[in-house]
Amino acid sequence: MTMISAGDLDRVVTEARAYQHLHLTGASADRFNRLVLTFRPFTGAEAEPERPLYAWKDESLTPESRAFIDAQYDEAILLWRTAAYAAALKDAAKGAGPQWDAYARALAVMEEIFTSLDTTPDTHWRATVSQLVTAQKAALDAAITWDHTGRAIATVHDNFRHGAFSRAEMYEAVGIDASQWVIGDTYAYEAFRGGPVAREAQKRIDVQRKHLRTVASLSGDRDPA
């Protein structure tokens, strides 16, 4: 926290004016002599604030003025990064809610059909297995679609991993309910592995098909999976 007295503030602001960031709208000292800066909002579309390096060679500046400039750009950079993070997260998450819902529904249908096989008469067994295969493909396709979006969201989080806010805080800040979403870190989306949701869906499908093969084997039927 930068400290400055109200008496020094006007002098420091004047001395540092040549290096003022364009978004700075005000500077004041609170009752504890702590510097308080105000900025007009950043959108994140602006260029990231860069510290004016020539300020450190400007012999007309006092140590207090340099500290003021440093504090100003510390806060400007934080505000810009937060705005850029929020904007990128909103963009990456467009359509994510319906995509996740579609995956959850497809998975539920697949599981429901698989469970129903336990009570399906033999005369309808093959037809139900056929429905299951169709549902399995739909679930896997929906999982792959979700993982494409999940990777975009994960990339945003990774790009801003040194920010001041956690993933949960950023979701809340931009009004996104991601409590049910499965989003890995960027390394979880390597091409040879597939995404985390698609891997989980495939694992469930493999378990179901193993069960079907076991039933077919024990019943003397041909392999239905």
C-alpha positions, 0 to 999 in steps of 0.5 A: 500500500502506497502512503502519501500525505494529502499535502504532498499529493497535489505536488506528486500528481503534477510531477508525474502528470507526463506519465499518467495512464489515460484511464486514471481519473483521480487520486486522493489520500484517505484518512490514514494517508493511503493512496486511493486511485480511481480509473475509468473502466477497462474493457480488456480490449485496450492494449495492456498498460505498460510501465513508462520506463523513461520515468526511471531516467527522469531526474525531475521526478522525486522518489514520491513521484516515482512511487506514485507512478509505480502504484498507478501502473500496478493498479492499472495493470490489475484492472486491465487484466481482470477486464481482459480475463472477464471478456475472454471468459465470456467469449469462450463460454458462449453457448456452453450452458446448452452444450453441457445440458445436451451432454448431461441429457445424452448421458442420462438417456444412455444410462437409462437404456443400459439399465433398462436391459436388465428388465427387457424381454429377450424378444426386445433385447436386440432392439434395445441394444441397438438403441443403446448403441445409438445413445452411446454415440450421441453421448460421446458426440456431445462429450466431444462437443463439450470438450471443445468448449471446455478446452477454450475455457481452460485456455482462458484460465491458463492465460490468466492464471497469475491473476488476482481472482480464482476461477470460481470468482471469475465465473461469479463476476461474469454471471456464469454458473459453472458449478456442474461443468467439467473443465480440465487444465489445458494439458488435459486436452492433448489431442492423443488423449481426447478431452476429460469428458469424452474420456469419461463417456468412453469409459462408461461406454466401454464398461457397458459393452464389456457387460453386454459381451459377458451376458452374450457369452454366458447366454450363448448368444452372438456378441451384441456389442 
